[in-house]
């Protein structure tokens, strides 16, 4: 299953967040495959696209950063997956 992870933080945690990221690389735990991560310019926000078969590993990853970031994690679908659903719906 794919997930879009959005994060936002306040400027006062920028140094702490940068230090933790540089130390850990922001690597996800076992069970989460990071497909890509993008950072906003001039802010402490961004998003990532991840893949995992269970929700627990991505929740564990989020909890590890929750002291610094507000996180919004939503399930996502590819164009192909949505296209299949739209085709099925149109056939009804």
PyMOL Python script that loads the backbone (N, CA, C, O; Angstrom):
from pymol import cmd

cmd.read_pdbstr("""\
ATOM      1  N   UNK A   1       0.848  -1.168   0.000  1.00  0.00           N
ATOM      2  CA  UNK A   1       0.000   0.000   0.000  1.00  0.00           C
ATOM      3  C   UNK A   1       0.895   1.233   0.000  1.00  0.00           C
ATOM      4  O   UNK A   1       1.929   1.275   0.667  1.00  0.00           O
ATOM      5  N   UNK A   2       0.468   2.245  -0.772  1.00  0.00           N
ATOM      6  CA  UNK A   2       1.205   3.503  -0.833  1.00  0.00           C
ATOM      7  C   UNK A   2       0.645   4.505   0.158  1.00  0.00           C
ATOM      8  O   UNK A   2      -0.553   4.519   0.438  1.00  0.00           O
ATOM      9  N   UNK A   3       1.533   5.348   0.689  1.00  0.00           N
ATOM     10  CA  UNK A   3       1.139   6.415   1.602  1.00  0.00           C
ATOM     11  C   UNK A   3       1.857   7.695   1.216  1.00  0.00           C
ATOM     12  O   UNK A   3       3.019   7.673   0.810  1.00  0.00           O
ATOM     13  N   UNK A   4       1.148   8.819   1.347  1.00  0.00           N
ATOM     14  CA  UNK A   4       1.761  10.132   1.224  1.00  0.00           C
ATOM     15  C   UNK A   4       1.912  10.668   2.637  1.00  0.00           C
ATOM     16  O   UNK A   4       0.946  10.731   3.398  1.00  0.00           O
ATOM     17  N   UNK A   5       3.142  11.053   2.981  1.00  0.00           N
ATOM     18  CA  UNK A   5       3.453  11.568   4.306  1.00  0.00           C
ATOM     19  C   UNK A   5       3.814  13.045   4.164  1.00  0.00           C
ATOM     20  O   UNK A   5       4.820  13.377   3.536  1.00  0.00           O
ATOM     21  N   UNK A   6       3.013  13.924   4.734  1.00  0.00           N
ATOM     22  CA  UNK A   6       3.300  15.358   4.759  1.00  0.00           C
ATOM     23  C   UNK A   6       3.768  15.728   6.155  1.00  0.00           C
ATOM     24  O   UNK A   6       3.213  15.256   7.146  1.00  0.00           O
ATOM     25  N   UNK A   7       4.791  16.573   6.234  1.00  0.00           N
ATOM     26  CA  UNK A   7       5.248  17.030   7.540  1.00  0.00           C
ATOM     27  C   UNK A   7       5.431  18.540   7.529  1.00  0.00           C
ATOM     28  O   UNK A   7       5.726  19.150   6.501  1.00  0.00           O
ATOM     29  N   UNK A   8       5.245  19.116   8.703  1.00  0.00           N
ATOM     30  CA  UNK A   8       5.438  20.549   8.916  1.00  0.00           C
ATOM     31  C   UNK A   8       5.980  20.735  10.328  1.00  0.00           C
ATOM     32  O   UNK A   8       5.573  20.041  11.260  1.00  0.00           O
ATOM     33  N   UNK A   9       6.899  21.677  10.471  1.00  0.00           N
ATOM     34  CA  UNK A   9       7.443  21.989  11.793  1.00  0.00           C
ATOM     35  C   UNK A   9       7.573  23.492  11.937  1.00  0.00           C
ATOM     36  O   UNK A   9       7.535  24.234  10.956  1.00  0.00           O
ATOM     37  N   UNK A  10       7.723  23.918  13.158  1.00  0.00           N
ATOM     38  CA  UNK A  10       7.912  25.339  13.447  1.00  0.00           C
ATOM     39  C   UNK A  10       9.401  25.679  13.407  1.00  0.00           C
ATOM     40  O   UNK A  10      10.236  24.809  13.659  1.00  0.00           O
ATOM     41  N   UNK A  11       9.749  26.938  13.093  1.00  0.00           N
ATOM     42  CA  UNK A  11      11.163  27.333  12.988  1.00  0.00           C
ATOM     43  C   UNK A  11      11.997  27.039  14.233  1.00  0.00           C
ATOM     44  O   UNK A  11      13.198  26.796  14.121  1.00  0.00           O
ATOM     45  N   UNK A  12      11.388  27.056  15.407  1.00  0.00           N
ATOM     46  CA  UNK A  12      12.182  26.843  16.623  1.00  0.00           C
ATOM     47  C   UNK A  12      12.745  25.428  16.751  1.00  0.00           C
ATOM     48  O   UNK A  12      13.623  25.203  17.585  1.00  0.00           O
ATOM     49  N   UNK A  13      12.276  24.476  15.962  1.00  0.00           N
ATOM     50  CA  UNK A  13      12.824  23.115  16.026  1.00  0.00           C
ATOM     51  C   UNK A  13      13.758  22.820  14.854  1.00  0.00           C
ATOM     52  O   UNK A  13      14.229  21.691  14.710  1.00  0.00           O
ATOM     53  N   UNK A  14      14.026  23.805  14.029  1.00  0.00           N
ATOM     54  CA  UNK A  14      14.814  23.576  12.821  1.00  0.00           C
ATOM     55  C   UNK A  14      16.176  22.956  13.122  1.00  0.00           C
ATOM     56  O   UNK A  14      16.567  21.989  12.469  1.00  0.00           O
ATOM     57  N   UNK A  15      16.892  23.489  14.083  1.00  0.00           N
ATOM     58  CA  UNK A  15      18.224  22.965  14.393  1.00  0.00           C
ATOM     59  C   UNK A  15      18.144  21.525  14.897  1.00  0.00           C
ATOM     60  O   UNK A  15      18.906  20.669  14.447  1.00  0.00           O
ATOM     61  N   UNK A  16      17.242  21.255  15.812  1.00  0.00           N
ATOM     62  CA  UNK A  16      17.080  19.900  16.348  1.00  0.00           C
ATOM     63  C   UNK A  16      16.681  18.928  15.246  1.00  0.00           C
ATOM     64  O   UNK A  16      17.212  17.819  15.169  1.00  0.00           O
ATOM     65  N   UNK A  17      15.745  19.342  14.391  1.00  0.00           N
ATOM     66  CA  UNK A  17      15.295  18.479  13.293  1.00  0.00           C
ATOM     67  C   UNK A  17      16.435  18.198  12.318  1.00  0.00           C
ATOM     68  O   UNK A  17      16.606  17.065  11.871  1.00  0.00           O
ATOM     69  N   UNK A  18      17.209  19.223  11.991  1.00  0.00           N
ATOM     70  CA  UNK A  18      18.335  19.044  11.071  1.00  0.00           C
ATOM     71  C   UNK A  18      19.372  18.093  11.657  1.00  0.00           C
ATOM     72  O   UNK A  18      19.884  17.224  10.952  1.00  0.00           O
ATOM     73  N   UNK A  19      19.684  18.250  12.938  1.00  0.00           N
ATOM     74  CA  UNK A  19      20.658  17.364  13.581  1.00  0.00           C
ATOM     75  C   UNK A  19      20.190  15.911  13.562  1.00  0.00           C
ATOM     76  O   UNK A  19      20.968  15.005  13.264  1.00  0.00           O
ATOM     77  N   UNK A  20      18.904  15.696  13.885  1.00  0.00           N
ATOM     78  CA  UNK A  20      18.390  14.324  13.899  1.00  0.00           C
ATOM     79  C   UNK A  20      18.390  13.727  12.496  1.00  0.00           C
ATOM     80  O   UNK A  20      18.733  12.560  12.304  1.00  0.00           O
ATOM     81  N   UNK A  21      17.999  14.549  11.518  1.00  0.00           N
ATOM     82  CA  UNK A  21      17.980  14.058  10.138  1.00  0.00           C
ATOM     83  C   UNK A  21      19.385  13.702   9.662  1.00  0.00           C
ATOM     84  O   UNK A  21      19.582  12.653   9.049  1.00  0.00           O
ATOM     85  N   UNK A  22      20.366  14.566   9.937  1.00  0.00           N
ATOM     86  CA  UNK A  22      21.735  14.294   9.514  1.00  0.00           C
ATOM     87  C   UNK A  22      22.313  13.066  10.210  1.00  0.00           C
ATOM     88  O   UNK A  22      23.096  12.321   9.619  1.00  0.00           O
ATOM     89  N   UNK A  23      21.930  12.859  11.455  1.00  0.00           N
ATOM     90  CA  UNK A  23      22.417  11.698  12.204  1.00  0.00           C
ATOM     91  C   UNK A  23      21.793  10.399  11.700  1.00  0.00           C
ATOM     92  O   UNK A  23      22.480   9.387  11.559  1.00  0.00           O
ATOM     93  N   UNK A  24      20.492  10.431  11.430  1.00  0.00           N
ATOM     94  CA  UNK A  24      19.775   9.202  11.072  1.00  0.00           C
ATOM     95  C   UNK A  24      19.529   9.049   9.575  1.00  0.00           C
ATOM     96  O   UNK A  24      19.246   7.947   9.105  1.00  0.00           O
ATOM     97  N   UNK A  25      19.634  10.131   8.830  1.00  0.00           N
ATOM     98  CA  UNK A  25      19.272  10.096   7.416  1.00  0.00           C
ATOM     99  C   UNK A  25      17.771  10.056   7.206  1.00  0.00           C
ATOM    100  O   UNK A  25      17.293   9.984   6.074  1.00  0.00           O
ATOM    101  N   UNK A  26      17.028  10.105   8.309  1.00  0.00           N
ATOM    102  CA  UNK A  26      15.574  10.041   8.200  1.00  0.00           C
ATOM    103  C   UNK A  26      15.089   8.705   7.671  1.00  0.00           C
ATOM    104  O   UNK A  26      13.972   8.593   7.167  1.00  0.00           O
ATOM    105  N   UNK A  27      15.930   7.702   7.788  1.00  0.00           N
ATOM    106  CA  UNK A  27      15.601   6.392   7.226  1.00  0.00           C
ATOM    107  C   UNK A  27      14.370   5.796   7.893  1.00  0.00           C
ATOM    108  O   UNK A  27      14.222   5.872   9.112  1.00  0.00           O
ATOM    109  N   UNK A  28      13.490   5.206   7.095  1.00  0.00           N
ATOM    110  CA  UNK A  28      12.317   4.557   7.668  1.00  0.00           C
ATOM    111  C   UNK A  28      12.696   3.238   8.334  1.00  0.00           C
ATOM    112  O   UNK A  28      13.759   2.679   8.063  1.00  0.00           O
ATOM    113  N   UNK A  29      11.823   2.750   9.199  1.00  0.00           N
ATOM    114  CA  UNK A  29      12.092   1.461   9.843  1.00  0.00           C
ATOM    115  C   UNK A  29      11.875   0.308   8.864  1.00  0.00           C
ATOM    116  O   UNK A  29      11.335   0.496   7.775  1.00  0.00           O
ATOM    117  N   UNK A  30      12.299  -0.872   9.265  1.00  0.00           N
ATOM    118  CA  UNK A  30      12.016  -2.069   8.469  1.00  0.00           C
ATOM    119  C   UNK A  30      10.527  -2.151   8.209  1.00  0.00           C
ATOM    120  O   UNK A  30       9.716  -1.871   9.093  1.00  0.00           O
ATOM    121  N   UNK A  31      10.173  -2.529   7.012  1.00  0.00           N
ATOM    122  CA  UNK A  31       8.768  -2.658   6.651  1.00  0.00           C
ATOM    123  C   UNK A  31       8.224  -1.457   5.895  1.00  0.00           C
ATOM    124  O   UNK A  31       7.096  -1.495   5.404  1.00  0.00           O
ATOM    125  N   UNK A  32       9.024  -0.377   5.792  1.00  0.00           N
ATOM    126  CA  UNK A  32       8.610   0.809   5.039  1.00  0.00           C
ATOM    127  C   UNK A  32       9.651   1.058   3.953  1.00  0.00           C
ATOM    128  O   UNK A  32      10.843   1.190   4.232  1.00  0.00           O
ATOM    129  N   UNK A  33       9.183   1.119   2.726  1.00  0.00           N
ATOM    130  CA  UNK A  33      10.070   1.426   1.598  1.00  0.00           C
ATOM    131  C   UNK A  33       9.837   2.876   1.192  1.00  0.00           C
ATOM    132  O   UNK A  33       8.739   3.236   0.769  1.00  0.00           O
ATOM    133  N   UNK A  34      10.854   3.699   1.318  1.00  0.00           N
ATOM    134  CA  UNK A  34      10.787   5.104   0.951  1.00  0.00           C
ATOM    135  C   UNK A  34      10.980   5.216  -0.559  1.00  0.00           C
ATOM    136  O   UNK A  34      12.045   4.881  -1.076  1.00  0.00           O
ATOM    137  N   UNK A  35       9.946   5.689  -1.272  1.00  0.00           N
ATOM    138  CA  UNK A  35      10.017   5.817  -2.726  1.00  0.00           C
ATOM    139  C   UNK A  35      10.565   7.173  -3.157  1.00  0.00           C
ATOM    140  O   UNK A  35      11.136   7.302  -4.239  1.00  0.00           O
ATOM    141  N   UNK A  36      10.391   8.171  -2.316  1.00  0.00           N
ATOM    142  CA  UNK A  36      10.914   9.499  -2.613  1.00  0.00           C
ATOM    143  C   UNK A  36      10.549  10.467  -1.514  1.00  0.00           C
ATOM    144  O   UNK A  36       9.550  10.295  -0.817  1.00  0.00           O
ATOM    145  N   UNK A  37      11.384  11.504  -1.367  1.00  0.00           N
ATOM    146  CA  UNK A  37      11.131  12.503  -0.331  1.00  0.00           C
ATOM    147  C   UNK A  37      11.530  13.856  -0.903  1.00  0.00           C
ATOM    148  O   UNK A  37      12.572  13.995  -1.542  1.00  0.00           O
ATOM    149  N   UNK A  38      10.676  14.855  -0.660  1.00  0.00           N
ATOM    150  CA  UNK A  38      10.898  16.201  -1.168  1.00  0.00           C
ATOM    151  C   UNK A  38      10.746  17.202  -0.026  1.00  0.00           C
ATOM    152  O   UNK A  38       9.859  17.067   0.817  1.00  0.00           O
ATOM    153  N   UNK A  39      11.620  18.203  -0.008  1.00  0.00           N
ATOM    154  CA  UNK A  39      11.654  19.197   1.058  1.00  0.00           C
ATOM    155  C   UNK A  39      11.284  20.564   0.490  1.00  0.00           C
ATOM    156  O   UNK A  39      11.747  20.947  -0.584  1.00  0.00           O
ATOM    157  N   UNK A  40      10.447  21.292   1.222  1.00  0.00           N
ATOM    158  CA  UNK A  40      10.094  22.646   0.820  1.00  0.00           C
ATOM    159  C   UNK A  40      11.277  23.579   0.988  1.00  0.00           C
ATOM    160  O   UNK A  40      12.097  23.399   1.889  1.00  0.00           O
ATOM    161  N   UNK A  41      11.364  24.559   0.134  1.00  0.00           N
ATOM    162  CA  UNK A  41      12.452  25.537   0.208  1.00  0.00           C
ATOM    163  C   UNK A  41      12.051  26.647   1.169  1.00  0.00           C
ATOM    164  O   UNK A  41      10.957  27.203   1.069  1.00  0.00           O
ATOM    165  N   UNK A  42      12.942  26.962   2.096  1.00  0.00           N
ATOM    166  CA  UNK A  42      12.706  28.058   3.024  1.00  0.00           C
ATOM    167  C   UNK A  42      11.724  27.741   4.134  1.00  0.00           C
ATOM    168  O   UNK A  42      11.194  28.651   4.772  1.00  0.00           O
ATOM    169  N   UNK A  43      11.474  26.467   4.374  1.00  0.00           N
ATOM    170  CA  UNK A  43      10.562  26.074   5.449  1.00  0.00           C
ATOM    171  C   UNK A  43      10.967  24.700   5.955  1.00  0.00           C
ATOM    172  O   UNK A  43      11.856  24.053   5.401  1.00  0.00           O
ATOM    173  N   UNK A  44      10.311  24.272   6.998  1.00  0.00           N
ATOM    174  CA  UNK A  44      10.550  22.915   7.514  1.00  0.00           C
ATOM    175  C   UNK A  44       9.283  22.125   7.218  1.00  0.00           C
ATOM    176  O   UNK A  44       8.525  21.759   8.116  1.00  0.00           O
ATOM    177  N   UNK A  45       9.085  21.880   5.955  1.00  0.00           N
ATOM    178  CA  UNK A  45       7.945  21.065   5.539  1.00  0.00           C
ATOM    179  C   UNK A  45       8.327  20.313   4.280  1.00  0.00           C
ATOM    180  O   UNK A  45       9.276  20.666   3.580  1.00  0.00           O
ATOM    181  N   UNK A  46       7.575  19.287   4.017  1.00  0.00           N
ATOM    182  CA  UNK A  46       7.834  18.493   2.831  1.00  0.00           C
ATOM    183  C   UNK A  46       6.901  17.308   2.797  1.00  0.00           C
ATOM    184  O   UNK A  46       5.943  17.221   3.565  1.00  0.00           O
ATOM    185  N   UNK A  47       7.203  16.391   1.884  1.00  0.00           N
ATOM    186  CA  UNK A  47       6.394  15.188   1.800  1.00  0.00           C
ATOM    187  C   UNK A  47       7.222  14.029   1.273  1.00  0.00           C
ATOM    188  O   UNK A  47       8.257  14.218   0.634  1.00  0.00           O
ATOM    189  N   UNK A  48       6.747  12.843   1.554  1.00  0.00           N
ATOM    190  CA  UNK A  48       7.385  11.621   1.083  1.00  0.00           C
ATOM    191  C   UNK A  48       6.301  10.685   0.567  1.00  0.00           C
ATOM    192  O   UNK A  48       5.136  10.778   0.955  1.00  0.00           O
ATOM    193  N   UNK A  49       6.708   9.795  -0.304  1.00  0.00           N
ATOM    194  CA  UNK A  49       5.836   8.718  -0.754  1.00  0.00           C
ATOM    195  C   UNK A  49       6.509   7.420  -0.316  1.00  0.00           C
ATOM    196  O   UNK A  49       7.675   7.164  -0.617  1.00  0.00           O
ATOM    197  N   UNK A  50       5.736   6.614   0.403  1.00  0.00           N
ATOM    198  CA  UNK A  50       6.261   5.375   0.977  1.00  0.00           C
ATOM    199  C   UNK A  50       5.362   4.218   0.610  1.00  0.00           C
ATOM    200  O   UNK A  50       4.201   4.395   0.240  1.00  0.00           O
ATOM    201  N   UNK A  51       5.921   3.035   0.720  1.00  0.00           N
ATOM    202  CA  UNK A  51       5.161   1.820   0.468  1.00  0.00           C
ATOM    203  C   UNK A  51       5.365   0.868   1.635  1.00  0.00           C
ATOM    204  O   UNK A  51       6.489   0.668   2.096  1.00  0.00           O
ATOM    205  N   UNK A  52       4.278   0.285   2.105  1.00  0.00           N
ATOM    206  CA  UNK A  52       4.376  -0.743   3.148  1.00  0.00           C
ATOM    207  C   UNK A  52       3.118  -1.591   3.114  1.00  0.00           C
ATOM    208  O   UNK A  52       2.062  -1.147   2.665  1.00  0.00           O
ATOM    209  N   UNK A  53       3.247  -2.807   3.592  1.00  0.00           N
ATOM    210  CA  UNK A  53       2.108  -3.723   3.560  1.00  0.00           C
ATOM    211  C   UNK A  53       1.283  -3.668   4.842  1.00  0.00           C
ATOM    212  O   UNK A  53       0.148  -4.143   4.878  1.00  0.00           O
ATOM    213  N   UNK A  54       1.847  -3.097   5.875  1.00  0.00           N
ATOM    214  CA  UNK A  54       1.135  -2.954   7.142  1.00  0.00           C
ATOM    215  C   UNK A  54       1.276  -1.516   7.624  1.00  0.00           C
ATOM    216  O   UNK A  54       2.250  -0.843   7.289  1.00  0.00           O
ATOM    217  N   UNK A  55       0.324  -1.048   8.396  1.00  0.00           N
ATOM    218  CA  UNK A  55       0.339   0.346   8.847  1.00  0.00           C
ATOM    219  C   UNK A  55       1.261   0.566  10.056  1.00  0.00           C
ATOM    220  O   UNK A  55       1.724   1.686  10.271  1.00  0.00           O
ATOM    221  N   UNK A  56       1.529  -0.461  10.832  1.00  0.00           N
ATOM    222  CA  UNK A  56       2.319  -0.297  12.041  1.00  0.00           C
ATOM    223  C   UNK A  56       3.710   0.278  11.796  1.00  0.00           C
ATOM    224  O   UNK A  56       4.122   1.175  12.532  1.00  0.00           O
ATOM    225  N   UNK A  57       4.459  -0.199  10.787  1.00  0.00           N
ATOM    226  CA  UNK A  57       5.799   0.373  10.590  1.00  0.00           C
ATOM    227  C   UNK A  57       5.779   1.865  10.253  1.00  0.00           C
ATOM    228  O   UNK A  57       6.640   2.608  10.723  1.00  0.00           O
ATOM    229  N   UNK A  58       4.826   2.309   9.459  1.00  0.00           N
ATOM    230  CA  UNK A  58       4.784   3.732   9.115  1.00  0.00           C
ATOM    231  C   UNK A  58       4.328   4.556  10.322  1.00  0.00           C
ATOM    232  O   UNK A  58       4.762   5.695  10.495  1.00  0.00           O
ATOM    233  N   UNK A  59       3.459   3.985  11.152  1.00  0.00           N
ATOM    234  CA  UNK A  59       3.054   4.665  12.388  1.00  0.00           C
ATOM    235  C   UNK A  59       4.238   4.778  13.339  1.00  0.00           C
ATOM    236  O   UNK A  59       4.399   5.796  14.012  1.00  0.00           O
ATOM    237  N   UNK A  60       5.058   3.752  13.397  1.00  0.00           N
ATOM    238  CA  UNK A  60       6.255   3.761  14.253  1.00  0.00           C
ATOM    239  C   UNK A  60       7.223   4.858  13.791  1.00  0.00           C
ATOM    240  O   UNK A  60       7.799   5.573  14.610  1.00  0.00           O
ATOM    241  N   UNK A  61       7.389   4.978  12.483  1.00  0.00           N
ATOM    242  CA  UNK A  61       8.256   6.009  11.922  1.00  0.00           C
ATOM    243  C   UNK A  61       7.735   7.404  12.280  1.00  0.00           C
ATOM    244  O   UNK A  61       8.502   8.280  12.679  1.00  0.00           O
ATOM    245  N   UNK A  62       6.429   7.593  12.131  1.00  0.00           N
ATOM    246  CA  UNK A  62       5.813   8.885  12.462  1.00  0.00           C
ATOM    247  C   UNK A  62       5.987   9.218  13.940  1.00  0.00           C
ATOM    248  O   UNK A  62       6.297  10.357  14.288  1.00  0.00           O
ATOM    249  N   UNK A  63       5.791   8.245  14.796  1.00  0.00           N
ATOM    250  CA  UNK A  63       5.940   8.490  16.236  1.00  0.00           C
ATOM    251  C   UNK A  63       7.362   8.909  16.590  1.00  0.00           C
ATOM    252  O   UNK A  63       7.566   9.671  17.535  1.00  0.00           O
ATOM    253  N   UNK A  64       8.326   8.427  15.853  1.00  0.00           N
ATOM    254  CA  UNK A  64       9.720   8.781  16.108  1.00  0.00           C
ATOM    255  C   UNK A  64      10.058  10.230  15.776  1.00  0.00           C
ATOM    256  O   UNK A  64      11.089  10.745  16.209  1.00  0.00           O
ATOM    257  N   UNK A  65       9.189  10.887  15.009  1.00  0.00           N
ATOM    258  CA  UNK A  65       9.409  12.290  14.630  1.00  0.00           C
ATOM    259  C   UNK A  65       8.333  13.215  15.179  1.00  0.00           C
ATOM    260  O   UNK A  65       8.401  14.428  14.981  1.00  0.00           O
ATOM    261  N   UNK A  66       7.349  12.665  15.860  1.00  0.00           N
ATOM    262  CA  UNK A  66       6.184  13.445  16.304  1.00  0.00           C
ATOM    263  C   UNK A  66       6.523  14.538  17.313  1.00  0.00           C
ATOM    264  O   UNK A  66       5.739  15.469  17.498  1.00  0.00           O
ATOM    265  N   UNK A  67       7.679  14.439  17.965  1.00  0.00           N
ATOM    266  CA  UNK A  67       8.062  15.500  18.903  1.00  0.00           C
ATOM    267  C   UNK A  67       8.541  16.752  18.173  1.00  0.00           C
ATOM    268  O   UNK A  67       8.648  17.814  18.785  1.00  0.00           O
ATOM    269  N   UNK A  68       8.832  16.645  16.878  1.00  0.00           N
ATOM    270  CA  UNK A  68       9.334  17.779  16.104  1.00  0.00           C
ATOM    271  C   UNK A  68       8.403  18.220  14.968  1.00  0.00           C
ATOM    272  O   UNK A  68       8.417  19.381  14.561  1.00  0.00           O
ATOM    273  N   UNK A  69       7.613  17.301  14.473  1.00  0.00           N
ATOM    274  CA  UNK A  69       6.806  17.584  13.285  1.00  0.00           C
ATOM    275  C   UNK A  69       5.343  17.242  13.492  1.00  0.00           C
ATOM    276  O   UNK A  69       4.992  16.322  14.230  1.00  0.00           O
ATOM    277  N   UNK A  70       4.511  18.004  12.826  1.00  0.00           N
ATOM    278  CA  UNK A  70       3.108  17.628  12.665  1.00  0.00           C
ATOM    279  C   UNK A  70       3.055  16.814  11.376  1.00  0.00           C
ATOM    280  O   UNK A  70       3.464  17.290  10.317  1.00  0.00           O
ATOM    281  N   UNK A  71       2.552  15.596  11.470  1.00  0.00           N
ATOM    282  CA  UNK A  71       2.539  14.690  10.325  1.00  0.00           C
ATOM    283  C   UNK A  71       1.114  14.375   9.896  1.00  0.00           C
ATOM    284  O   UNK A  71       0.222  14.199  10.725  1.00  0.00           O
ATOM    285  N   UNK A  72       0.922  14.309   8.597  1.00  0.00           N
ATOM    286  CA  UNK A  72      -0.358  13.921   8.010  1.00  0.00           C
ATOM    287  C   UNK A  72      -0.060  12.782   7.045  1.00  0.00           C
ATOM    288  O   UNK A  72       0.644  12.978   6.055  1.00  0.00           O
ATOM    289  N   UNK A  73      -0.584  11.605   7.320  1.00  0.00           N
ATOM    290  CA  UNK A  73      -0.295  10.421   6.510  1.00  0.00           C
ATOM    291  C   UNK A  73      -1.604   9.908   5.925  1.00  0.00           C
ATOM    292  O   UNK A  73      -2.558   9.625   6.649  1.00  0.00           O
ATOM    293  N   UNK A  74      -1.630   9.792   4.587  1.00  0.00           N
ATOM    294  CA  UNK A  74      -2.848   9.339   3.913  1.00  0.00           C
ATOM    295  C   UNK A  74      -2.510   8.222   2.928  1.00  0.00           C
ATOM    296  O   UNK A  74      -1.446   8.232   2.310  1.00  0.00           O
ATOM    297  N   UNK A  75      -3.426   7.254   2.784  1.00  0.00           N
ATOM    298  CA  UNK A  75      -3.234   6.228   1.757  1.00  0.00           C
ATOM    299  C   UNK A  75      -3.290   6.878   0.371  1.00  0.00           C
ATOM    300  O   UNK A  75      -3.965   7.889   0.180  1.00  0.00           O
ATOM    301  N   UNK A  76      -2.585   6.298  -0.577  1.00  0.00           N
ATOM    302  CA  UNK A  76      -2.540   6.859  -1.925  1.00  0.00           C
ATOM    303  C   UNK A  76      -2.724   5.744  -2.959  1.00  0.00           C
ATOM    304  O   UNK A  76      -2.514   4.563  -2.682  1.00  0.00           O
ATOM    305  N   UNK A  77      -3.119   6.160  -4.142  1.00  0.00           N
ATOM    306  CA  UNK A  77      -3.282   5.237  -5.258  1.00  0.00           C
ATOM    307  C   UNK A  77      -2.546   5.777  -6.476  1.00  0.00           C
ATOM    308  O   UNK A  77      -2.415   6.990  -6.643  1.00  0.00           O
ATOM    309  N   UNK A  78      -2.069   4.875  -7.323  1.00  0.00           N
ATOM    310  CA  UNK A  78      -1.421   5.267  -8.574  1.00  0.00           C
ATOM    311  C   UNK A  78      -2.485   5.601  -9.619  1.00  0.00           C
ATOM    312  O   UNK A  78      -3.666   5.307  -9.433  1.00  0.00           O
ATOM    313  N   UNK A  79      -2.054   6.216 -10.715  1.00  0.00           N
ATOM    314  CA  UNK A  79      -2.969   6.477 -11.823  1.00  0.00           C
ATOM    315  C   UNK A  79      -3.597   5.185 -12.329  1.00  0.00           C
ATOM    316  O   UNK A  79      -4.786   5.146 -12.646  1.00  0.00           O
ATOM    317  N   UNK A  80      -2.800   4.137 -12.402  1.00  0.00           N
ATOM    318  CA  UNK A  80      -3.300   2.853 -12.896  1.00  0.00           C
ATOM    319  C   UNK A  80      -4.397   2.303 -11.991  1.00  0.00           C
ATOM    320  O   UNK A  80      -5.407   1.791 -12.473  1.00  0.00           O
ATOM    321  N   UNK A  81      -4.198   2.409 -10.682  1.00  0.00           N
ATOM    322  CA  UNK A  81      -5.209   1.910  -9.745  1.00  0.00           C
ATOM    323  C   UNK A  81      -6.497   2.719  -9.843  1.00  0.00           C
ATOM    324  O   UNK A  81      -7.590   2.152  -9.863  1.00  0.00           O
ATOM    325  N   UNK A  82      -6.374   4.033  -9.904  1.00  0.00           N
ATOM    326  CA  UNK A  82      -7.564   4.881 -10.022  1.00  0.00           C
ATOM    327  C   UNK A  82      -8.240   4.643 -11.356  1.00  0.00           C
ATOM    328  O   UNK A  82      -9.468   4.583 -11.431  1.00  0.00           O
ATOM    329  N   UNK A  83      -7.446   4.508 -12.415  1.00  0.00           N
ATOM    330  CA  UNK A  83      -8.009   4.252 -13.745  1.00  0.00           C
ATOM    331  C   UNK A  83      -8.838   2.979 -13.782  1.00  0.00           C
ATOM    332  O   UNK A  83      -9.897   2.943 -14.409  1.00  0.00           O
ATOM    333  N   UNK A  84      -8.367   1.941 -13.119  1.00  0.00           N
ATOM    334  CA  UNK A  84      -9.118   0.679 -13.059  1.00  0.00           C
ATOM    335  C   UNK A  84     -10.460   0.894 -12.375  1.00  0.00           C
ATOM    336  O   UNK A  84     -11.486   0.411 -12.855  1.00  0.00           O
ATOM    337  N   UNK A  85     -10.461   1.616 -11.254  1.00  0.00           N
ATOM    338  CA  UNK A  85     -11.708   1.887 -10.549  1.00  0.00           C
ATOM    339  C   UNK A  85     -12.663   2.720 -11.389  1.00  0.00           C
ATOM    340  O   UNK A  85     -13.866   2.460 -11.406  1.00  0.00           O
ATOM    341  N   UNK A  86     -12.135   3.721 -12.087  1.00  0.00           N
ATOM    342  CA  UNK A  86     -12.985   4.562 -12.935  1.00  0.00           C
ATOM    343  C   UNK A  86     -13.578   3.763 -14.101  1.00  0.00           C
ATOM    344  O   UNK A  86     -14.730   3.966 -14.483  1.00  0.00           O
ATOM    345  N   UNK A  87     -12.779   2.861 -14.653  1.00  0.00           N
ATOM    346  CA  UNK A  87     -13.278   2.006 -15.736  1.00  0.00           C
ATOM    347  C   UNK A  87     -14.393   1.106 -15.230  1.00  0.00           C
ATOM    348  O   UNK A  87     -15.416   0.947 -15.895  1.00  0.00           O
ATOM    349  N   UNK A  88     -14.197   0.519 -14.057  1.00  0.00           N
ATOM    350  CA  UNK A  88     -15.228  -0.349 -13.474  1.00  0.00           C
ATOM    351  C   UNK A  88     -16.493   0.441 -13.166  1.00  0.00           C
ATOM    352  O   UNK A  88     -17.599  -0.042 -13.410  1.00  0.00           O
ATOM    353  N   UNK A  89     -16.343   1.641 -12.637  1.00  0.00           N
ATOM    354  CA  UNK A  89     -17.504   2.471 -12.305  1.00  0.00           C
ATOM    355  C   UNK A  89     -18.265   2.894 -13.551  1.00  0.00           C
ATOM    356  O   UNK A  89     -19.494   2.960 -13.537  1.00  0.00           O
ATOM    357  N   UNK A  90     -17.538   3.182 -14.633  1.00  0.00           N
ATOM    358  CA  UNK A  90     -18.175   3.603 -15.885  1.00  0.00           C
ATOM    359  C   UNK A  90     -18.953   2.461 -16.528  1.00  0.00           C
ATOM    360  O   UNK A  90     -19.918   2.689 -17.258  1.00  0.00           O
ATOM    361  N   UNK A  91     -18.522   1.219 -16.251  1.00  0.00           N
ATOM    362  CA  UNK A  91     -19.170   0.048 -16.845  1.00  0.00           C
ATOM    363  C   UNK A  91     -20.468  -0.315 -16.134  1.00  0.00           C
ATOM    364  O   UNK A  91     -21.229  -1.146 -16.630  1.00  0.00           O
ATOM    365  N   UNK A  92     -20.728   0.278 -15.009  1.00  0.00           N
ATOM    366  CA  UNK A  92     -21.935  -0.088 -14.243  1.00  0.00           C
ATOM    367  C   UNK A  92     -23.156   0.610 -14.759  1.00  0.00           C
ATOM    368  O   UNK A  92     -24.250   0.414 -14.229  1.00  0.00           O
TER     369      UNK A  92
END
""", "prot")
cmd.dss("prot")
cmd.show_as("cartoon", "prot")
cmd.util.cbc("prot")
cmd.orient("prot")
